[in-house]
């Protein structure tokens, strides 16, 4: 469902009346202190799967410019382009995150919030992600790495804790380091920061390698029930 552009087209049509759009995992103000330390004057930014969130505008107001926001829903992009037409240095493009139509090293900051979660939402067991989804995430992350500048930064905001998600980010081919912070009060979300040009720690390297090894289920560990699968976005508390 969440991988289908028609689903999102329909959803964005229903949400047109929301004054500030809809923000998965809270708004920018909830984690801005973690992002601001990565922003330098003249930072060129890219937002993946922008949706109708206010994240793009919040980053622009922090000084990120030029700022490009992409989504694969034409309805979403048309609405956001019209809504923020007066903002200079911002552009909105219909684009698939697996095939970024930018030259190498085009951005100093790439950020996504909930986009990768939507791509993974059909997985029943986060310990044993299907080869198809592993390949999908790799396509996106490979493209992110390619369009980042040599010292650029990729930020990923997600519901997924390190023991599930770090192994996807910690692949040597991306050429970045991985760190994780949390934010939130009643419920914690995770903000991963990948710095291009820095090395993975030995622990992260080991986690990255585990993604490609057969998973052996411990004898005493119960399997996930149907209600405990990765389809959390339907019931997520914002």
C-alpha positions as CSV (number, residue, x, y, z in Angstrom):
1,X,0.0,0.0,0.0
2,X,2.6,2.6,1.1
3,X,4.8,1.8,-1.9
4,X,1.9,2.6,-4.3
5,X,1.9,6.2,-5.7
6,X,-1.9,5.9,-6.3
7,X,-2.4,5.4,-2.5
8,X,-0.4,8.6,-1.8
9,X,-2.2,10.6,-4.6
10,X,-5.5,9.7,-2.9
11,X,-4.2,10.5,0.6
12,X,-2.9,13.9,-0.4
13,X,-6.2,14.8,-2.0
14,X,-7.9,14.0,1.3
15,X,-5.3,16.1,3.3
16,X,-5.5,19.2,1.2
17,X,-7.4,21.0,3.9
18,X,-4.7,20.6,6.5
19,X,-3.0,24.0,7.0
20,X,0.5,22.6,7.7
21,X,0.2,19.3,6.0
22,X,0.9,16.1,7.9
23,X,4.2,15.2,9.7
24,X,5.2,11.7,10.4
25,X,7.1,11.3,13.7
26,X,6.5,14.9,14.8
27,X,7.5,18.2,13.3
28,X,10.9,19.7,12.7
29,X,10.9,21.6,16.0
30,X,11.0,18.3,17.8
31,X,14.4,17.4,16.5
32,X,15.8,20.6,15.0
33,X,18.7,20.9,17.5
34,X,20.0,17.6,16.1
35,X,19.8,18.9,12.6
36,X,21.0,22.5,13.1
37,X,24.5,21.4,14.1
38,X,24.9,19.9,10.7
39,X,23.9,23.0,8.8
40,X,26.6,25.4,7.4
41,X,26.1,28.6,5.4
42,X,25.3,27.7,1.8
43,X,24.1,24.2,2.6
44,X,22.5,22.7,-0.5
45,X,19.6,20.4,0.5
46,X,17.5,17.6,-0.8
47,X,14.3,16.3,0.9
48,X,13.3,12.7,-0.1
49,X,9.6,11.9,-0.1
50,X,8.7,15.4,1.0
51,X,4.9,14.7,1.1
52,X,2.9,17.7,2.4
53,X,5.1,18.0,5.5
54,X,6.4,21.4,6.6
55,X,9.9,20.0,6.9
56,X,11.1,21.5,3.6
57,X,10.0,25.0,4.5
58,X,11.4,24.7,8.0
59,X,14.8,23.7,6.6
60,X,14.6,26.6,4.1
61,X,14.0,29.0,7.0
62,X,17.1,27.6,8.7
63,X,19.1,28.8,5.7
64,X,19.2,25.6,3.5
65,X,19.2,27.0,0.0
66,X,18.9,25.9,-2.7
67,X,16.5,23.3,-1.4
68,X,15.0,20.6,-3.6
69,X,12.1,18.5,-2.4
70,X,11.0,15.4,-4.3
71,X,8.1,13.0,-4.1
72,X,6.7,10.5,-6.6
73,X,3.1,11.8,-6.2
74,X,2.4,14.5,-8.9
75,X,-0.6,15.6,-6.8
76,X,1.6,16.3,-3.8
77,X,4.3,18.1,-5.8
78,X,1.7,20.3,-7.6
79,X,0.1,21.3,-4.3
80,X,3.4,22.1,-2.5
81,X,4.7,24.0,-5.5
82,X,1.6,26.2,-5.5
83,X,1.5,26.6,-1.7
84,X,5.1,27.8,-1.5
85,X,5.4,29.6,-4.8
86,X,6.7,32.8,-3.2
87,X,9.7,31.1,-1.5
88,X,12.9,31.7,-3.4
89,X,15.5,29.0,-3.6
90,X,13.0,26.2,-3.3
91,X,12.0,23.7,-6.0
92,X,9.6,20.8,-6.1
93,X,10.0,17.8,-8.4
94,X,8.2,14.6,-9.2
95,X,10.9,11.9,-8.8
96,X,11.6,8.4,-7.6
97,X,14.2,8.2,-4.8
98,X,15.7,5.1,-6.4
99,X,16.7,7.1,-9.5
100,X,17.7,10.6,-8.5
101,X,18.1,12.9,-11.5
102,X,21.0,14.9,-10.1
103,X,24.7,14.9,-10.8
104,X,27.2,13.4,-8.4
105,X,27.9,15.6,-5.3
106,X,25.0,17.9,-5.9
107,X,23.9,18.3,-2.2
108,X,25.5,18.9,1.2
109,X,22.5,17.6,3.0
110,X,20.0,14.9,2.1
111,X,17.2,14.2,4.6
112,X,14.2,11.8,4.7
113,X,11.5,11.4,7.4
114,X,9.4,8.3,7.2
115,X,10.1,7.6,3.5
116,X,12.3,4.5,4.1
117,X,9.8,3.3,6.7
118,X,7.0,3.5,4.1
119,X,9.2,1.4,1.8
120,X,9.7,-1.2,4.5
121,X,6.2,-1.3,6.0
122,X,5.2,-4.6,4.4
123,X,7.9,-6.6,6.1
124,X,6.5,-9.0,8.7
125,X,9.8,-9.6,10.5
126,X,12.3,-6.8,10.8
127,X,15.0,-9.3,11.7
128,X,14.6,-11.1,8.4
129,X,13.9,-8.4,5.7
130,X,13.1,-9.8,2.3
131,X,15.8,-9.6,-0.4
132,X,13.5,-7.4,-2.5
133,X,13.2,-4.8,0.3
134,X,17.0,-5.0,1.0
135,X,17.6,-4.3,-2.6
136,X,15.1,-1.4,-2.7
137,X,16.6,0.3,0.3
138,X,20.1,-0.2,-1.2
139,X,19.0,1.5,-4.4
140,X,17.9,4.5,-2.5
141,X,20.9,4.7,-0.2
142,X,23.3,4.2,-3.1
143,X,21.7,7.2,-4.9
144,X,21.8,9.3,-1.7
145,X,25.5,8.6,-1.4
146,X,26.1,9.4,-5.0
147,X,24.5,12.9,-4.9
148,X,26.1,13.8,-1.6
149,X,29.1,16.1,-1.6
150,X,32.4,14.5,-0.4
151,X,31.8,15.8,3.2
152,X,28.0,15.8,2.9
153,X,25.5,14.6,5.5
154,X,22.5,12.2,5.2
155,X,19.8,12.3,7.9
156,X,17.2,9.7,8.3
157,X,14.3,10.1,10.7
158,X,12.5,6.9,11.6
159,X,10.5,4.7,13.9
160,X,13.1,1.9,13.6
161,X,15.7,1.3,16.4
162,X,19.4,0.7,15.7
163,X,19.3,-3.1,15.9
164,X,17.0,-3.1,12.9
165,X,18.0,-0.1,10.9
166,X,21.8,0.5,11.4
167,X,22.7,-2.6,9.3
168,X,21.0,-1.1,6.3
169,X,23.0,2.2,6.6
170,X,26.3,0.6,7.6
171,X,27.4,-0.6,4.2
172,X,31.0,0.3,3.2
173,X,30.0,1.1,-0.4
174,X,28.1,4.2,0.8
175,X,31.3,5.8,2.1
176,X,29.9,7.2,5.3
177,X,29.8,6.8,9.1
178,X,26.6,6.1,11.1
179,X,25.4,7.6,14.4
180,X,22.0,7.6,16.1
181,X,20.1,9.9,18.4
182,X,16.6,9.8,19.8
183,X,14.0,12.5,20.4
184,X,10.5,12.6,21.7
185,X,8.9,12.6,25.2
186,X,6.2,10.0,25.6
187,X,7.5,8.0,22.6
188,X,11.0,8.0,21.2
189,X,11.9,8.2,17.5
190,X,15.3,7.8,16.0
191,X,17.4,10.2,14.0
192,X,20.4,8.7,12.1
193,X,23.2,10.8,10.8
194,X,25.5,9.6,8.1
195,X,28.6,11.6,7.4
196,X,30.1,11.1,4.0
197,X,33.9,10.7,3.9
198,X,34.0,9.2,7.5
199,X,34.6,5.6,8.4
200,X,32.2,3.1,9.9
201,X,33.0,1.9,13.4
202,X,34.0,-1.8,13.7
203,X,30.6,-2.5,15.5
204,X,28.6,-0.8,12.7
205,X,30.7,-2.7,10.1
206,X,29.7,-5.9,11.8
207,X,26.0,-4.9,11.8
208,X,26.2,-4.1,8.1
209,X,27.7,-7.5,7.4
210,X,24.9,-9.2,9.3
211,X,22.3,-7.9,6.7
212,X,23.7,-10.3,4.2
213,X,24.0,-13.4,6.4
214,X,21.2,-15.9,7.1
215,X,19.3,-15.0,10.2
216,X,19.3,-17.8,12.8
217,X,16.3,-17.5,15.2
218,X,17.3,-18.2,18.8
219,X,15.5,-21.1,20.3
220,X,14.0,-19.2,23.2
221,X,13.0,-16.1,21.2
222,X,9.3,-15.9,20.2
223,X,8.5,-15.0,16.6
224,X,6.4,-11.8,15.9
225,X,2.7,-12.2,15.8
226,X,0.5,-10.7,13.1
227,X,-0.2,-7.6,15.1
228,X,3.5,-7.0,15.8
229,X,4.6,-6.7,12.2
230,X,6.2,-3.7,10.5
231,X,2.8,-2.2,9.6
232,X,3.1,0.3,12.3
233,X,2.3,3.4,10.3
234,X,-1.4,2.7,10.5
235,X,-1.4,3.0,14.3
236,X,1.6,5.4,14.8
237,X,1.1,8.1,17.4
238,X,2.2,11.5,16.2
